[in-house]
């Protein structure tokens, strides 16, 4: 399975992505063959700070679990309204 195929399954999930020129926590909005759309979360304020389009071959690492991702999920969930 290719990375982009797996990312397609993880759309609308929170994760950490490292690419050739950076790495950030955020929400994967769209995963396509040539780019992904990723909403970056400012970990200090827990608000979306920007949206980046990343060329798919530049993605080096994706982390969908772990303590940091769990903390971000908990923070974002606690700010949701019913």
MODELLER restraints for C-alpha pairs under 7 A, 6 or more apart:
rsr = mdl.restraints
at = mdl.atoms
rsr.add(forms.Gaussian(group=physical.xy_distance, feature=features.Distance(at['CA:4:A'], at['CA:31:A']), mean=6.63, stdev=0.5))
rsr.add(forms.Gaussian(group=physical.xy_distance, feature=features.Distance(at['CA:4:A'], at['CA:32:A']), mean=6.96, stdev=0.5))
rsr.add(forms.Gaussian(group=physical.xy_distance, feature=features.Distance(at['CA:4:A'], at['CA:33:A']), mean=6.67, stdev=0.5))
rsr.add(forms.Gaussian(group=physical.xy_distance, feature=features.Distance(at['CA:7:A'], at['CA:31:A']), mean=6.05, stdev=0.5))
rsr.add(forms.Gaussian(group=physical.xy_distance, feature=features.Distance(at['CA:8:A'], at['CA:31:A']), mean=5.12, stdev=0.5))
rsr.add(forms.Gaussian(group=physical.xy_distance, feature=features.Distance(at['CA:11:A'], at['CA:28:A']), mean=5.23, stdev=0.5))
rsr.add(forms.Gaussian(group=physical.xy_distance, feature=features.Distance(at['CA:11:A'], at['CA:29:A']), mean=5.57, stdev=0.5))
rsr.add(forms.Gaussian(group=physical.xy_distance, feature=features.Distance(at['CA:11:A'], at['CA:30:A']), mean=5.87, stdev=0.5))
rsr.add(forms.Gaussian(group=physical.xy_distance, feature=features.Distance(at['CA:11:A'], at['CA:31:A']), mean=6.79, stdev=0.5))
rsr.add(forms.Gaussian(group=physical.xy_distance, feature=features.Distance(at['CA:12:A'], at['CA:27:A']), mean=6.00, stdev=0.5))
rsr.add(forms.Gaussian(group=physical.xy_distance, feature=features.Distance(at['CA:12:A'], at['CA:28:A']), mean=5.24, stdev=0.5))
rsr.add(forms.Gaussian(group=physical.xy_distance, feature=features.Distance(at['CA:12:A'], at['CA:29:A']), mean=5.25, stdev=0.5))
rsr.add(forms.Gaussian(group=physical.xy_distance, feature=features.Distance(at['CA:13:A'], at['CA:27:A']), mean=5.51, stdev=0.5))
rsr.add(forms.Gaussian(group=physical.xy_distance, feature=features.Distance(at['CA:13:A'], at['CA:28:A']), mean=5.80, stdev=0.5))
rsr.add(forms.Gaussian(group=physical.xy_distance, feature=features.Distance(at['CA:14:A'], at['CA:26:A']), mean=5.48, stdev=0.5))
rsr.add(forms.Gaussian(group=physical.xy_distance, feature=features.Distance(at['CA:14:A'], at['CA:27:A']), mean=4.33, stdev=0.5))
rsr.add(forms.Gaussian(group=physical.xy_distance, feature=features.Distance(at['CA:14:A'], at['CA:28:A']), mean=6.48, stdev=0.5))
rsr.add(forms.Gaussian(group=physical.xy_distance, feature=features.Distance(at['CA:14:A'], at['CA:64:A']), mean=6.85, stdev=0.5))
rsr.add(forms.Gaussian(group=physical.xy_distance, feature=features.Distance(at['CA:14:A'], at['CA:73:A']), mean=6.95, stdev=0.5))
rsr.add(forms.Gaussian(group=physical.xy_distance, feature=features.Distance(at['CA:15:A'], at['CA:25:A']), mean=5.74, stdev=0.5))
rsr.add(forms.Gaussian(group=physical.xy_distance, feature=features.Distance(at['CA:15:A'], at['CA:26:A']), mean=5.70, stdev=0.5))
rsr.add(forms.Gaussian(group=physical.xy_distance, feature=features.Distance(at['CA:15:A'], at['CA:27:A']), mean=6.22, stdev=0.5))
rsr.add(forms.Gaussian(group=physical.xy_distance, feature=features.Distance(at['CA:15:A'], at['CA:63:A']), mean=5.63, stdev=0.5))
rsr.add(forms.Gaussian(group=physical.xy_distance, feature=features.Distance(at['CA:15:A'], at['CA:64:A']), mean=4.59, stdev=0.5))
rsr.add(forms.Gaussian(group=physical.xy_distance, feature=features.Distance(at['CA:15:A'], at['CA:69:A']), mean=5.99, stdev=0.5))
rsr.add(forms.Gaussian(group=physical.xy_distance, feature=features.Distance(at['CA:16:A'], at['CA:24:A']), mean=5.64, stdev=0.5))
rsr.add(forms.Gaussian(group=physical.xy_distance, feature=features.Distance(at['CA:16:A'], at['CA:25:A']), mean=4.30, stdev=0.5))
rsr.add(forms.Gaussian(group=physical.xy_distance, feature=features.Distance(at['CA:16:A'], at['CA:26:A']), mean=6.37, stdev=0.5))
rsr.add(forms.Gaussian(group=physical.xy_distance, feature=features.Distance(at['CA:16:A'], at['CA:62:A']), mean=5.73, stdev=0.5))
rsr.add(forms.Gaussian(group=physical.xy_distance, feature=features.Distance(at['CA:16:A'], at['CA:63:A']), mean=4.99, stdev=0.5))
rsr.add(forms.Gaussian(group=physical.xy_distance, feature=features.Distance(at['CA:16:A'], at['CA:64:A']), mean=6.52, stdev=0.5))
rsr.add(forms.Gaussian(group=physical.xy_distance, feature=features.Distance(at['CA:17:A'], at['CA:23:A']), mean=5.47, stdev=0.5))
rsr.add(forms.Gaussian(group=physical.xy_distance, feature=features.Distance(at['CA:17:A'], at['CA:24:A']), mean=5.73, stdev=0.5))
rsr.add(forms.Gaussian(group=physical.xy_distance, feature=features.Distance(at['CA:17:A'], at['CA:25:A']), mean=6.50, stdev=0.5))
rsr.add(forms.Gaussian(group=physical.xy_distance, feature=features.Distance(at['CA:17:A'], at['CA:61:A']), mean=5.71, stdev=0.5))
rsr.add(forms.Gaussian(group=physical.xy_distance, feature=features.Distance(at['CA:17:A'], at['CA:62:A']), mean=4.57, stdev=0.5))
rsr.add(forms.Gaussian(group=physical.xy_distance, feature=features.Distance(at['CA:17:A'], at['CA:63:A']), mean=6.42, stdev=0.5))
rsr.add(forms.Gaussian(group=physical.xy_distance, feature=features.Distance(at['CA:18:A'], at['CA:24:A']), mean=6.54, stdev=0.5))
rsr.add(forms.Gaussian(group=physical.xy_distance, feature=features.Distance(at['CA:18:A'], at['CA:59:A']), mean=6.20, stdev=0.5))
rsr.add(forms.Gaussian(group=physical.xy_distance, feature=features.Distance(at['CA:18:A'], at['CA:60:A']), mean=5.58, stdev=0.5))
rsr.add(forms.Gaussian(group=physical.xy_distance, feature=features.Distance(at['CA:18:A'], at['CA:61:A']), mean=4.95, stdev=0.5))
rsr.add(forms.Gaussian(group=physical.xy_distance, feature=features.Distance(at['CA:18:A'], at['CA:62:A']), mean=6.42, stdev=0.5))
rsr.add(forms.Gaussian(group=physical.xy_distance, feature=features.Distance(at['CA:19:A'], at['CA:58:A']), mean=5.42, stdev=0.5))
rsr.add(forms.Gaussian(group=physical.xy_distance, feature=features.Distance(at['CA:19:A'], at['CA:59:A']), mean=4.24, stdev=0.5))
rsr.add(forms.Gaussian(group=physical.xy_distance, feature=features.Distance(at['CA:19:A'], at['CA:60:A']), mean=5.01, stdev=0.5))
rsr.add(forms.Gaussian(group=physical.xy_distance, feature=features.Distance(at['CA:19:A'], at['CA:61:A']), mean=6.79, stdev=0.5))
rsr.add(forms.Gaussian(group=physical.xy_distance, feature=features.Distance(at['CA:20:A'], at['CA:58:A']), mean=5.34, stdev=0.5))
rsr.add(forms.Gaussian(group=physical.xy_distance, feature=features.Distance(at['CA:20:A'], at['CA:59:A']), mean=6.51, stdev=0.5))
rsr.add(forms.Gaussian(group=physical.xy_distance, feature=features.Distance(at['CA:20:A'], at['CA:60:A']), mean=6.68, stdev=0.5))
rsr.add(forms.Gaussian(group=physical.xy_distance, feature=features.Distance(at['CA:24:A'], at['CA:40:A']), mean=6.37, stdev=0.5))
rsr.add(forms.Gaussian(group=physical.xy_distance, feature=features.Distance(at['CA:25:A'], at['CA:40:A']), mean=5.91, stdev=0.5))
rsr.add(forms.Gaussian(group=physical.xy_distance, feature=features.Distance(at['CA:25:A'], at['CA:41:A']), mean=5.83, stdev=0.5))
rsr.add(forms.Gaussian(group=physical.xy_distance, feature=features.Distance(at['CA:26:A'], at['CA:38:A']), mean=6.62, stdev=0.5))
rsr.add(forms.Gaussian(group=physical.xy_distance, feature=features.Distance(at['CA:26:A'], at['CA:39:A']), mean=5.36, stdev=0.5))
rsr.add(forms.Gaussian(group=physical.xy_distance, feature=features.Distance(at['CA:26:A'], at['CA:40:A']), mean=4.30, stdev=0.5))
rsr.add(forms.Gaussian(group=physical.xy_distance, feature=features.Distance(at['CA:26:A'], at['CA:41:A']), mean=4.83, stdev=0.5))
rsr.add(forms.Gaussian(group=physical.xy_distance, feature=features.Distance(at['CA:27:A'], at['CA:38:A']), mean=5.78, stdev=0.5))
rsr.add(forms.Gaussian(group=physical.xy_distance, feature=features.Distance(at['CA:27:A'], at['CA:39:A']), mean=5.15, stdev=0.5))
rsr.add(forms.Gaussian(group=physical.xy_distance, feature=features.Distance(at['CA:27:A'], at['CA:40:A']), mean=6.64, stdev=0.5))
rsr.add(forms.Gaussian(group=physical.xy_distance, feature=features.Distance(at['CA:28:A'], at['CA:37:A']), mean=6.32, stdev=0.5))
rsr.add(forms.Gaussian(group=physical.xy_distance, feature=features.Distance(at['CA:28:A'], at['CA:38:A']), mean=4.68, stdev=0.5))
rsr.add(forms.Gaussian(group=physical.xy_distance, feature=features.Distance(at['CA:28:A'], at['CA:39:A']), mean=6.43, stdev=0.5))
rsr.add(forms.Gaussian(group=physical.xy_distance, feature=features.Distance(at['CA:29:A'], at['CA:37:A']), mean=5.37, stdev=0.5))
rsr.add(forms.Gaussian(group=physical.xy_distance, feature=features.Distance(at['CA:29:A'], at['CA:38:A']), mean=5.55, stdev=0.5))
rsr.add(forms.Gaussian(group=physical.xy_distance, feature=features.Distance(at['CA:29:A'], at['CA:39:A']), mean=6.80, stdev=0.5))
rsr.add(forms.Gaussian(group=physical.xy_distance, feature=features.Distance(at['CA:30:A'], at['CA:36:A']), mean=5.44, stdev=0.5))
rsr.add(forms.Gaussian(group=physical.xy_distance, feature=features.Distance(at['CA:30:A'], at['CA:37:A']), mean=4.95, stdev=0.5))
rsr.add(forms.Gaussian(group=physical.xy_distance, feature=features.Distance(at['CA:31:A'], at['CA:37:A']), mean=6.52, stdev=0.5))
rsr.add(forms.Gaussian(group=physical.xy_distance, feature=features.Distance(at['CA:33:A'], at['CA:56:A']), mean=6.82, stdev=0.5))
rsr.add(forms.Gaussian(group=physical.xy_distance, feature=features.Distance(at['CA:34:A'], at['CA:55:A']), mean=5.83, stdev=0.5))
rsr.add(forms.Gaussian(group=physical.xy_distance, feature=features.Distance(at['CA:34:A'], at['CA:56:A']), mean=5.46, stdev=0.5))
rsr.add(forms.Gaussian(group=physical.xy_distance, feature=features.Distance(at['CA:35:A'], at['CA:53:A']), mean=6.23, stdev=0.5))
rsr.add(forms.Gaussian(group=physical.xy_distance, feature=features.Distance(at['CA:35:A'], at['CA:54:A']), mean=5.27, stdev=0.5))
rsr.add(forms.Gaussian(group=physical.xy_distance, feature=features.Distance(at['CA:35:A'], at['CA:55:A']), mean=4.28, stdev=0.5))
rsr.add(forms.Gaussian(group=physical.xy_distance, feature=features.Distance(at['CA:35:A'], at['CA:56:A']), mean=4.69, stdev=0.5))
rsr.add(forms.Gaussian(group=physical.xy_distance, feature=features.Distance(at['CA:36:A'], at['CA:53:A']), mean=5.54, stdev=0.5))
rsr.add(forms.Gaussian(group=physical.xy_distance, feature=features.Distance(at['CA:36:A'], at['CA:54:A']), mean=5.29, stdev=0.5))
rsr.add(forms.Gaussian(group=physical.xy_distance, feature=features.Distance(at['CA:36:A'], at['CA:55:A']), mean=6.59, stdev=0.5))
rsr.add(forms.Gaussian(group=physical.xy_distance, feature=features.Distance(at['CA:36:A'], at['CA:56:A']), mean=6.21, stdev=0.5))
rsr.add(forms.Gaussian(group=physical.xy_distance, feature=features.Distance(at['CA:37:A'], at['CA:51:A']), mean=6.90, stdev=0.5))
rsr.add(forms.Gaussian(group=physical.xy_distance, feature=features.Distance(at['CA:37:A'], at['CA:52:A']), mean=5.86, stdev=0.5))
rsr.add(forms.Gaussian(group=physical.xy_distance, feature=features.Distance(at['CA:37:A'], at['CA:53:A']), mean=4.64, stdev=0.5))
rsr.add(forms.Gaussian(group=physical.xy_distance, feature=features.Distance(at['CA:37:A'], at['CA:54:A']), mean=6.60, stdev=0.5))
rsr.add(forms.Gaussian(group=physical.xy_distance, feature=features.Distance(at['CA:38:A'], at['CA:51:A']), mean=5.61, stdev=0.5))
rsr.add(forms.Gaussian(group=physical.xy_distance, feature=features.Distance(at['CA:38:A'], at['CA:52:A']), mean=5.33, stdev=0.5))
rsr.add(forms.Gaussian(group=physical.xy_distance, feature=features.Distance(at['CA:38:A'], at['CA:53:A']), mean=6.37, stdev=0.5))
rsr.add(forms.Gaussian(group=physical.xy_distance, feature=features.Distance(at['CA:39:A'], at['CA:48:A']), mean=6.45, stdev=0.5))
rsr.add(forms.Gaussian(group=physical.xy_distance, feature=features.Distance(at['CA:39:A'], at['CA:50:A']), mean=5.94, stdev=0.5))
rsr.add(forms.Gaussian(group=physical.xy_distance, feature=features.Distance(at['CA:39:A'], at['CA:51:A']), mean=4.36, stdev=0.5))
rsr.add(forms.Gaussian(group=physical.xy_distance, feature=features.Distance(at['CA:39:A'], at['CA:52:A']), mean=6.45, stdev=0.5))
rsr.add(forms.Gaussian(group=physical.xy_distance, feature=features.Distance(at['CA:40:A'], at['CA:48:A']), mean=5.64, stdev=0.5))
rsr.add(forms.Gaussian(group=physical.xy_distance, feature=features.Distance(at['CA:40:A'], at['CA:49:A']), mean=5.77, stdev=0.5))
rsr.add(forms.Gaussian(group=physical.xy_distance, feature=features.Distance(at['CA:40:A'], at['CA:50:A']), mean=5.42, stdev=0.5))
rsr.add(forms.Gaussian(group=physical.xy_distance, feature=features.Distance(at['CA:40:A'], at['CA:51:A']), mean=5.93, stdev=0.5))
rsr.add(forms.Gaussian(group=physical.xy_distance, feature=features.Distance(at['CA:41:A'], at['CA:47:A']), mean=5.48, stdev=0.5))
rsr.add(forms.Gaussian(group=physical.xy_distance, feature=features.Distance(at['CA:41:A'], at['CA:48:A']), mean=4.38, stdev=0.5))
rsr.add(forms.Gaussian(group=physical.xy_distance, feature=features.Distance(at['CA:41:A'], at['CA:49:A']), mean=5.62, stdev=0.5))
rsr.add(forms.Gaussian(group=physical.xy_distance, feature=features.Distance(at['CA:42:A'], at['CA:48:A']), mean=6.09, stdev=0.5))
rsr.add(forms.Gaussian(group=physical.xy_distance, feature=features.Distance(at['CA:42:A'], at['CA:49:A']), mean=5.72, stdev=0.5))
rsr.add(forms.Gaussian(group=physical.xy_distance, feature=features.Distance(at['CA:46:A'], at['CA:76:A']), mean=6.77, stdev=0.5))
